[in-house]
Amino acid sequence: MRFMVFVKMAEDVGNAPRELQEVMGRELMQAFADGSIVDAGGLWPTAQSTEIRLTAGEVTVSDGPYAEAKEVVGGYSILEARSQEEAVAGARRVAEIHQQYWPGWEGSVEVRRISGPEEGPPARD
């Protein structure tokens, strides 16, 4: 099963400490090598983003930054895991590495399953 993992944080948090970058780099290299991560990357700031929105039948295009955003997605990864629990454990490791190597960092790591071509997302009640 594949899962999308989003790392969310305040956009003005600054640059990650070098030690965190090194540890995450090693973790990512190992995860790519063992196949548990399919893709990963950091995202550019919202100042360089564009949002296309459909509201009340009208399509609008807005360039960032977006003043109302308290947290933004700063990075992502696509995991290959045997279960939701395994994916959550991998994502928790990301939060724990941030906790250890970037004291004071606050954010969240969200895990969402990706639907395969043979299935759709679960029905809503």
DSSP file (Angstrom, degrees, kcal/mol; ACC not computed):
  #  RESIDUE AA STRUCTURE BP1 BP2  ACC     N-H-->O    O-->H-N    N-H-->O    O-->H-N    TCO  KAPPA ALPHA  PHI   PSI    X-CA   Y-CA   Z-CA
    1    1 A M              0   0    0      0, 0.0    80,-2.9     0, 0.0     2,-0.4   0.000 360.0 360.0 360.0 146.1    0.0    0.0    0.0
    2    2 A R  E     -A   80   0A   0    112,-0.5   112,-2.8    78,-0.2     2,-0.4  -0.830 360.0-170.4-107.5 147.3    1.1    3.5   -0.7
    3    3 A F  E     -AB  79 113A   0     76,-2.1    76,-2.9    -2,-0.4     2,-0.5  -0.988  17.5-139.0-135.0 142.2    0.8    6.5    1.7
    4    4 A M  E     -AB  78 112A   0    108,-3.6   108,-2.7    -2,-0.4     2,-0.5  -0.886  20.1-163.0 -98.9 130.7    1.3   10.2    1.2
    5    5 A V  E     -AB  77 111A   0     72,-3.0    72,-1.8    -2,-0.5     2,-0.4  -0.969   2.2-165.1-118.2 127.2    3.0   11.8    4.2
    6    6 A F  E     -AB  76 110A   0    104,-2.4   104,-2.6    -2,-0.5     2,-0.6  -0.925   9.8-152.6-111.2 134.0    2.9   15.6    4.6
    7    7 A V  E     -AB  75 109A   0     68,-2.5    67,-3.1    -2,-0.4    68,-1.2  -0.939  21.8-169.0-103.5 118.3    5.2   17.5    7.0
    8    8 A K  E     +AB  73 108A   0    100,-3.3   100,-2.5    -2,-0.6     2,-0.3  -0.873  17.5 142.3-115.1 141.8    3.4   20.7    8.1
    9    9 A M  E     -AB  72 107A   0     63,-2.2    63,-2.9    -2,-0.4    98,-0.2  -0.961  56.9 -66.3-160.6 170.6    4.8   23.7    9.9
   10   10 A A    >   -     0   0    0     96,-0.6     3,-1.2    -2,-0.3    61,-0.2  -0.480  45.5-132.6 -64.2 139.9    4.8   27.4   10.2
   11   11 A E  G >  S+     0   0    0     59,-0.3     3,-0.5     1,-0.3    -1,-0.1   0.808 101.7  55.4 -69.5 -28.3    6.2   28.8    7.0
   12   12 A D  G 3  S+     0   0    0      1,-0.2    -1,-0.3     3,-0.0     3,-0.1   0.089  70.3 115.0 -92.8  25.2    8.5   31.3    8.8
   13   13 A V  G <  S-     0   0    0     -3,-1.2    -1,-0.2     1,-0.2    -2,-0.1   0.696  70.7-136.7 -69.6 -19.5   10.2   28.6   10.9
   14   14 A G    <   -     0   0    0     -3,-0.5     2,-0.2     2,-0.0    -1,-0.2  -0.377  40.7 -27.8  92.7-174.0   13.6   29.2    9.2
   15   15 A N        -     0   0    0     -2,-0.1     3,-0.1    -3,-0.1    -3,-0.0  -0.531  66.5-110.2 -80.6 142.8   16.2   26.8    7.9
   16   16 A A        -     0   0    0     -2,-0.2    -1,-0.1     1,-0.1    86,-0.1  -0.406  43.1 -95.2 -66.9 145.0   16.5   23.4    9.5
   17   17 A P     >  -     0   0    0      0, 0.0     4,-2.1     0, 0.0     3,-0.3  -0.277  32.1-116.9 -59.6 148.4   19.7   22.8   11.5
   18   18 A R  H  > S+     0   0    0      1,-0.2     4,-2.5     2,-0.2     5,-0.2   0.885 114.1  55.0 -55.1 -42.8   22.5   21.1    9.6
   19   19 A E  H  > S+     0   0    0      1,-0.2     4,-2.5     2,-0.2    -1,-0.2   0.896 107.3  49.9 -62.0 -39.8   22.5   18.1   11.9
   20   20 A L  H  > S+     0   0    0     81,-0.4     4,-2.9    -3,-0.3     5,-0.3   0.929 110.2  50.7 -62.3 -44.7   18.8   17.5   11.2
   21   21 A Q  H  X S+     0   0    0     -4,-2.1     4,-2.2     1,-0.2    -2,-0.2   0.896 111.5  48.3 -60.5 -40.6   19.4   17.8    7.5
   22   22 A E  H  X S+     0   0    0     -4,-2.5     4,-2.2     2,-0.2    -2,-0.2   0.931 113.5  45.8 -66.3 -45.9   22.3   15.2    7.7
   23   23 A V  H  X S+     0   0    0     -4,-2.5     4,-2.6     2,-0.2    -2,-0.2   0.934 114.4  47.7 -64.1 -45.8   20.2   12.8    9.8
   24   24 A M  H  X S+     0   0    0     -4,-2.9     4,-2.9     1,-0.2    -1,-0.2   0.887 109.6  54.9 -62.5 -37.6   17.2   13.1    7.5
   25   25 A G  H  X S+     0   0    0     -4,-2.2     4,-2.4    -5,-0.3    -1,-0.2   0.926 110.3  44.9 -60.2 -45.2   19.4   12.7    4.5
   26   26 A R  H  X S+     0   0    0     -4,-2.2     4,-2.2     2,-0.2    -2,-0.2   0.921 113.4  50.4 -65.0 -43.6   20.8    9.4    5.9
   27   27 A E  H  X S+     0   0    0     -4,-2.6     4,-2.4     1,-0.2    -2,-0.2   0.923 112.0  47.8 -60.0 -44.7   17.3    8.2    6.8
   28   28 A L  H  X S+     0   0    0     -4,-2.9     4,-2.8     2,-0.2     5,-0.3   0.911 109.2  52.7 -64.1 -42.8   16.0    9.0    3.3
   29   29 A M  H  X S+     0   0    0     -4,-2.4     4,-2.2     1,-0.2    -1,-0.2   0.923 112.3  45.9 -58.8 -43.7   18.9    7.3    1.6
   30   30 A Q  H  X S+     0   0    0     -4,-2.2     4,-2.3     2,-0.2     6,-0.2   0.904 112.8  49.8 -65.0 -42.0   18.2    4.1    3.6
   31   31 A A  H  X>S+     0   0    0     -4,-2.4     6,-1.5     2,-0.2     5,-1.3   0.876 111.4  48.2 -67.4 -37.6   14.5    4.3    3.0
   32   32 A F  H ><5S+     0   0    0     -4,-2.8     3,-0.6     4,-0.2    -1,-0.2   0.914 111.8  51.4 -65.1 -41.6   15.0    4.7   -0.8
   33   33 A A  H 3<5S+     0   0    0     -4,-2.2    -2,-0.2    -5,-0.3    -1,-0.2   0.888 114.2  41.6 -64.1 -40.1   17.5    1.8   -0.7
   34   34 A D  H 3<5S-     0   0    0     -4,-2.3    -1,-0.2    -5,-0.1    -2,-0.2   0.492 112.3-118.3 -89.4  -0.7   15.1   -0.6    1.1
   35   35 A G  T <<5S+     0   0    0     -4,-0.7    -3,-0.2    -3,-0.6    -4,-0.1   0.524  81.1 118.9  83.8   5.7   12.0    0.6   -1.0
   36   36 A S  S   <S+     0   0    0     -5,-1.3    44,-2.2    -6,-0.2     2,-0.5   0.706  74.6  49.3 -80.1 -17.1   10.0    2.0    1.9
   37   37 A I  E     +C   79   0A   0     -6,-1.5    42,-0.2    42,-0.2    -2,-0.2  -0.990  58.3 179.3-120.5 129.1   10.1    5.5    0.4
   38   38 A V  E    S-     0   0A   0     40,-3.3     2,-0.3    -2,-0.5    41,-0.1   0.797  72.0  -7.2 -92.8 -37.2    9.1    5.9   -3.3
   39   39 A D  E     +C   78   0A   0     39,-1.0    39,-3.0     2,-0.0    -1,-0.4  -0.982  63.3 170.3-157.7 153.8    9.6    9.7   -3.5
   40   40 A A  E     +C   77   0A   0     -2,-0.3     2,-0.3    37,-0.3    37,-0.2  -0.977   7.0 149.1-162.8 155.7   10.2   12.6   -1.2
   41   41 A G  E     -C   76   0A   0     35,-2.2    35,-2.5    -2,-0.3     2,-0.2  -0.947  39.6-103.1-179.0 162.9   11.0   16.3   -1.3
   42   42 A G  E     -C   75   0A   0     -2,-0.3     2,-0.4    33,-0.2    33,-0.3  -0.645  37.5-128.5 -91.7 156.3   10.8   19.7    0.3
   43   43 A L        -     0   0    0     31,-2.7     3,-0.1    -2,-0.2    -2,-0.0  -0.841  18.3-112.8-110.5 145.2    8.4   22.2   -1.1
   44   44 A W        -     0   0    0     -2,-0.4    -1,-0.1     1,-0.1    31,-0.0  -0.261  49.7 -82.3 -66.2 159.1    9.1   25.8   -2.1
   45   45 A P    >   -     0   0    0      0, 0.0     3,-1.9     0, 0.0    -1,-0.1  -0.173  37.4-110.7 -62.3 157.9    7.5   28.6    0.0
   46   46 A T  G >  S+     0   0    0      1,-0.3     3,-2.0     2,-0.2    18,-0.4   0.711 112.2  76.4 -64.6 -19.3    4.0   29.7   -0.7
   47   47 A A  G 3  S+     0   0    0      1,-0.3    -1,-0.3    17,-0.2    17,-0.0   0.775 100.1  43.9 -61.3 -23.9    5.3   33.0   -2.1
   48   48 A Q  G <  S+     0   0    0     -3,-1.9    -1,-0.3    15,-0.1     2,-0.3   0.067 101.6  96.6-105.9  23.2    6.2   31.0   -5.2
   49   49 A S    <   -     0   0    0     -3,-2.0    15,-2.8     2,-0.0     2,-0.4  -0.718  56.0-152.4-112.1 163.6    2.9   29.1   -5.3
   50   50 A T  E     -D   63   0B   0     -2,-0.3     2,-0.5    13,-0.2    13,-0.2  -1.000   6.6-156.9-132.9 135.0   -0.3   29.5   -7.3
   51   51 A E  E     -D   62   0B   0     11,-3.2    11,-2.8    -2,-0.4     2,-0.6  -0.953   0.8-162.0-114.3 129.8   -3.7   28.3   -6.1
   52   52 A I  E     -D   61   0B   0     -2,-0.5     2,-0.4     9,-0.2     9,-0.2  -0.957  19.5-175.7-108.8 121.6   -6.5   27.6   -8.6
   53   53 A R  E     -D   60   0B   0      7,-2.7     7,-2.9    -2,-0.6     2,-0.6  -0.935  22.6-153.4-125.6 141.1   -9.9   27.5   -6.8
   54   54 A L  E     +D   59   0B   0     -2,-0.4     2,-0.4     5,-0.2     5,-0.2  -0.962  29.1 161.8-111.3 114.0  -13.4   26.8   -7.9
   55   55 A T  E >   -D   58   0B   0      3,-2.5     3,-2.0    -2,-0.6    -2,-0.1  -0.996  65.6 -11.4-137.5 128.7  -16.0   28.5   -5.7
   56   56 A A  T 3  S-     0   0    0     -2,-0.4    -1,-0.1     1,-0.3     3,-0.1   0.859 129.3 -52.8  52.1  40.1  -19.6   29.2   -6.5
   57   57 A G  T 3  S+     0   0    0      1,-0.2     2,-0.4    -3,-0.0    -1,-0.3   0.525 116.1 111.9  79.0   5.5  -19.1   28.3  -10.2
   58   58 A E  E <   -D   55   0B   0     -3,-2.0    -3,-2.5     2,-0.0     2,-0.5  -0.941  57.2-145.6-118.2 133.2  -16.1   30.6  -10.6
   59   59 A V  E     -D   54   0B   0     -2,-0.4     2,-0.3    -5,-0.2    -5,-0.2  -0.840  23.2-178.4 -94.4 126.2  -12.5   29.6  -11.2
   60   60 A T  E     -D   53   0B   0     -7,-2.9    -7,-2.7    -2,-0.5     2,-0.5  -0.922  17.4-149.1-123.9 152.1  -10.0   32.0   -9.7
   61   61 A V  E     -D   52   0B   0     -2,-0.3     2,-0.4    -9,-0.2    -9,-0.2  -0.984  17.4-178.2-121.7 125.9   -6.2   32.0   -9.7
   62   62 A S  E     -D   51   0B   0    -11,-2.8   -11,-3.2    -2,-0.5     2,-0.3  -0.984  16.8-144.1-127.7 133.9   -4.3   33.4   -6.7
   63   63 A D  E     -D   50   0B   0     -2,-0.4   -13,-0.2   -13,-0.2   -16,-0.1  -0.730  39.5 -84.3 -91.8 145.8   -0.5   33.7   -6.3
   64   64 A G  S    S+     0   0    0    -15,-2.8   -17,-0.2   -18,-0.4     2,-0.2  -0.160  81.6  86.0 -73.7 175.4    1.0   33.2   -2.9
   65   65 A P        -     0   0    0      0, 0.0     2,-0.6     0, 0.0   -18,-0.1   0.541  58.2-153.6 -79.1 168.1    1.8   34.0   -0.2
   66   66 A Y    >   -     0   0    0     -2,-0.2     3,-1.6     1,-0.1    -2,-0.1  -0.927   7.7-159.7-115.7 111.0   -1.4   33.4    1.7
   67   67 A A  T 3  S+     0   0    0     -2,-0.6    -1,-0.1     1,-0.3    -3,-0.0   0.792  89.4  59.4 -60.5 -30.8   -1.9   35.4    4.8
   68   68 A E  T 3  S+     0   0    0      2,-0.0     2,-0.5     0, 0.0    -1,-0.3   0.607  79.0 105.2 -78.2  -9.6   -4.5   33.1    6.2
   69   69 A A    <   +     0   0    0     -3,-1.6   -58,-0.2     1,-0.2     3,-0.1  -0.599  38.2 173.4 -77.0 118.0   -2.2   30.0    6.2
   70   70 A K  S    S+     0   0    0     -2,-0.5     2,-0.4     1,-0.3   -59,-0.3   0.848  75.7  19.0 -88.1 -41.2   -1.0   29.2    9.8
   71   71 A E  S    S-     0   0    0    -61,-0.2    -1,-0.3   -60,-0.1     2,-0.3  -0.970  72.5-167.8-126.8 145.4    0.7   26.0    8.8
   72   72 A V  E     -A    9   0A   0    -63,-2.9   -63,-2.2    -2,-0.4     2,-0.7  -0.892  34.7 -98.6-126.7 159.8    1.9   25.0    5.3
   73   73 A V  E     +A    8   0A   0     -2,-0.3   -65,-0.3   -65,-0.2     3,-0.1  -0.706  40.1 175.6 -77.0 116.8    3.1   21.7    3.8
   74   74 A G  E     -     0   0A   0    -67,-3.1   -31,-2.7    -2,-0.7     2,-0.3   0.631  61.9  -0.8 -98.8 -17.3    6.8   22.0    3.8
   75   75 A G  E     -AC   7  42A   0    -68,-1.2   -68,-2.5   -33,-0.3     2,-0.3  -0.981  59.2-161.4-163.8 167.3    7.7   18.6    2.6
   76   76 A Y  E     -AC   6  41A   0    -35,-2.5   -35,-2.2    -2,-0.3     2,-0.3  -0.963   2.5-169.7-148.9 162.0    6.2   15.3    1.5
   77   77 A S  E     -AC   5  40A   0    -72,-1.8   -72,-3.0    -2,-0.3     2,-0.6  -0.975  19.0-137.4-150.1 155.4    7.1   11.6    1.0
   78   78 A I  E     -AC   4  39A   0    -39,-3.0   -40,-3.3    -2,-0.3   -39,-1.0  -0.971  28.0-161.0-113.5 118.4    5.4    8.7   -0.6
   79   79 A L  E     -AC   3  37A   0    -76,-2.9   -76,-2.1    -2,-0.6     2,-0.6  -0.712  16.7-148.3-101.3 148.9    5.8    5.5    1.5
   80   80 A E  E     +A    2   0A   0    -44,-2.2     2,-0.3    -2,-0.3   -78,-0.2  -0.981  37.3 160.4-109.8 116.4    5.4    1.9    0.5
   81   81 A A        -     0   0    0    -80,-2.9     3,-0.1    -2,-0.6     4,-0.0  -0.945  49.3-131.5-139.9 157.8    4.1    0.1    3.6
   82   82 A R  S    S+     0   0    0     -2,-0.3     2,-0.3     1,-0.1    -1,-0.1   0.690  90.4   3.4 -80.1 -19.4    2.3   -3.2    4.5
   83   83 A S  S  > S-     0   0    0    -82,-0.1     4,-1.9     1,-0.1     5,-0.1  -0.974  73.7-103.1-157.8 166.4   -0.2   -1.4    6.7
   84   84 A Q  H  > S+     0   0    0     -2,-0.3     4,-2.7     1,-0.2     5,-0.2   0.898 121.0  55.7 -59.5 -41.8   -1.5    2.0    8.0
   85   85 A E  H  > S+     0   0    0      1,-0.2     4,-2.2     2,-0.2    -1,-0.2   0.894 106.3  49.1 -61.6 -41.0    0.3    1.2   11.3
   86   86 A E  H  > S+     0   0    0      2,-0.2     4,-1.9     1,-0.2    -1,-0.2   0.903 112.1  48.8 -65.4 -40.9    3.6    0.7    9.5
   87   87 A A  H  X S+     0   0    0     -4,-1.9     4,-2.3     2,-0.2    -2,-0.2   0.911 111.0  50.1 -64.5 -42.5    3.2    4.0    7.6
   88   88 A V  H  X S+     0   0    0     -4,-2.7     4,-2.7     1,-0.2    -2,-0.2   0.891 108.1  53.5 -63.8 -39.8    2.3    5.8   10.8
   89   89 A A  H  X S+     0   0    0     -4,-2.2     4,-1.6     2,-0.2    -1,-0.2   0.909 109.9  47.9 -61.9 -41.6    5.4    4.4   12.6
   90   90 A G  H  X S+     0   0    0     -4,-1.9     4,-1.0     2,-0.2    -2,-0.2   0.900 113.5  47.0 -64.9 -41.2    7.6    5.7    9.7
   91   91 A A  H  X S+     0   0    0     -4,-2.3     4,-1.6     1,-0.2     3,-0.3   0.869 107.7  56.2 -69.1 -36.8    6.0    9.1    9.9
   92   92 A R  H  X S+     0   0    0     -4,-2.7     4,-2.5     1,-0.2    -1,-0.2   0.872 100.3  60.0 -61.1 -36.2    6.3    9.2   13.6
   93   93 A R  H  X S+     0   0    0     -4,-1.6     4,-2.3     1,-0.2    -1,-0.2   0.880 101.1  54.3 -59.5 -38.5   10.0    8.7   13.2
   94   94 A V  H  X S+     0   0    0     -4,-1.0     4,-2.2    -3,-0.3    -1,-0.2   0.933 109.5  46.8 -60.8 -46.5   10.2   11.9   11.2
   95   95 A A  H  X S+     0   0    0     -4,-1.6     4,-2.5     1,-0.2    -2,-0.2   0.898 111.9  51.1 -62.7 -40.2    8.5   13.8   14.1
   96   96 A E  H  X S+     0   0    0     -4,-2.5     4,-2.2     2,-0.2    -1,-0.2   0.874 108.3  51.1 -66.9 -37.1   10.9   12.2   16.6
   97   97 A I  H  X S+     0   0    0     -4,-2.3     4,-2.8     2,-0.2     5,-0.3   0.920 111.3  48.4 -65.3 -42.9   14.0   13.2   14.5
   98   98 A H  H  X S+     0   0    0     -4,-2.2     4,-2.1     1,-0.2     7,-0.3   0.924 110.4  52.1 -61.2 -43.2   12.7   16.8   14.3
   99   99 A Q  H  < S+     0   0    0     -4,-2.5    -2,-0.2     1,-0.2    -1,-0.2   0.904 115.6  41.0 -58.5 -42.6   12.1   16.7   18.1
  100  100 A Q  H  < S+     0   0    0     -4,-2.2    -2,-0.2     1,-0.2    -1,-0.2   0.904 126.2  29.9 -74.7 -42.7   15.7   15.5   18.7
  101  101 A Y  H  < S+     0   0    0     -4,-2.8   -81,-0.4     1,-0.2    -2,-0.2   0.476 122.8  43.6-104.3  -3.1   17.6   17.6   16.2
  102  102 A W  S >< S-     0   0    0     -4,-2.1     3,-2.5    -5,-0.3    -1,-0.2  -0.524  76.9-160.9-138.7  70.2   15.5   20.8   16.0
  103  103 A P  T 3  S+     0   0    0      0, 0.0     3,-0.1     0, 0.0    -4,-0.1  -0.221  78.8  23.3 -53.5 136.4   14.5   21.7   19.6
  104  104 A G  T 3  S+     0   0    0      1,-0.3     2,-0.1    -5,-0.1    -5,-0.1   0.231  86.8 137.8  90.9 -14.4   11.6   24.1   19.7
  105  105 A W    <   -     0   0    0     -3,-2.5     2,-0.4    -7,-0.3    -1,-0.3  -0.427  32.7-168.9 -64.9 137.2   10.3   23.0   16.2
  106  106 A E        +     0   0    0     -2,-0.1   -96,-0.6    -3,-0.1     2,-0.3  -0.994  28.3 103.7-128.8 139.0    6.6   22.6   16.1
  107  107 A G  E     -B    9   0A   0     -2,-0.4     2,-0.3   -98,-0.2   -98,-0.2  -0.957  51.8-102.8 179.2-166.0    4.6   21.0   13.3
  108  108 A S  E     -B    8   0A   0   -100,-2.5  -100,-3.3    -2,-0.3     2,-0.5  -0.970   8.9-143.9-143.8 158.4    2.7   17.9   12.3
  109  109 A V  E     -B    7   0A   0     -2,-0.3     2,-0.4  -102,-0.2  -102,-0.2  -0.981  20.9-162.0-125.8 116.8    3.1   14.9   10.1
  110  110 A E  E     -B    6   0A   0   -104,-2.6  -104,-2.4    -2,-0.5     2,-0.5  -0.835   2.5-158.9-105.6 136.4    0.0   13.7    8.3
  111  111 A V  E     +B    5   0A   0     -2,-0.4     2,-0.4  -106,-0.2  -106,-0.2  -0.959  14.7 173.1-115.7 125.6   -0.3   10.2    6.8
  112  112 A R  E     -B    4   0A   0   -108,-2.7  -108,-3.6    -2,-0.5     2,-0.1  -0.998  30.0-122.4-135.0 133.1   -2.9    9.5    4.1
  113  113 A R  E     -B    3   0A   0     -2,-0.4     2,-0.5  -110,-0.3  -110,-0.3  -0.456  22.6-134.3 -71.1 141.9   -3.4    6.4    2.1
  114  114 A I        -     0   0    0   -112,-2.8  -112,-0.5    -2,-0.1     2,-0.3  -0.854  19.3-125.7 -97.0 129.0   -3.2    6.7   -1.7
  115  115 A S        -     0   0    0     -2,-0.5     5,-0.1  -114,-0.1  -112,-0.0  -0.550  22.9-136.5 -73.1 135.7   -5.9    4.9   -3.6
  116  116 A G    >   -     0   0    0     -2,-0.3     3,-1.7     4,-0.1    -1,-0.1  -0.399  28.5-100.0 -84.0 169.4   -4.6    2.5   -6.3
  117  117 A P  T 3  S+     0   0    0      0, 0.0    -1,-0.1     0, 0.0    -2,-0.1   0.756 122.5  54.3 -62.9 -23.8   -6.1    2.3   -9.8
  118  118 A E  T 3  S+     0   0    0      2,-0.0     2,-0.3     0, 0.0    -3,-0.0   0.452 113.5  40.9 -89.9  -0.4   -8.1   -0.8   -8.8
  119  119 A E    <   -     0   0    0     -3,-1.7    -4,-0.0     3,-0.0     0, 0.0  -0.945  65.7-145.9-141.8 161.8   -9.7    0.9   -5.8
  120  120 A G        -     0   0    0     -2,-0.3    -4,-0.1     1,-0.1     3,-0.1  -0.740  43.1 -78.4-116.9 172.0  -11.3    4.1   -4.8
  121  121 A P        -     0   0    0      0, 0.0    -1,-0.1     0, 0.0     3,-0.1  -0.310  66.5 -80.6 -63.8 157.9  -11.2    5.9   -1.5
  122  122 A P        -     0   0    0      0, 0.0     2,-0.0     0, 0.0    -3,-0.0  -0.243  55.4 -95.9 -60.3 149.4  -13.7    4.5    1.1
  123  123 A A        -     0   0    0     -3,-0.1     2,-0.3     1,-0.1     0, 0.0  -0.348  37.1-122.1 -64.6 143.9  -17.3    5.7    0.7
  124  124 A R              0   0    0      1,-0.1    -1,-0.1    -3,-0.1     0, 0.0  -0.663 360.0 360.0 -86.5 144.5  -18.4    8.6    2.8
  125  125 A D              0   0    0     -2,-0.3    -1,-0.1     0, 0.0    -2,-0.0   0.468 360.0 360.0 -76.0 360.0  -21.3    8.1    5.2
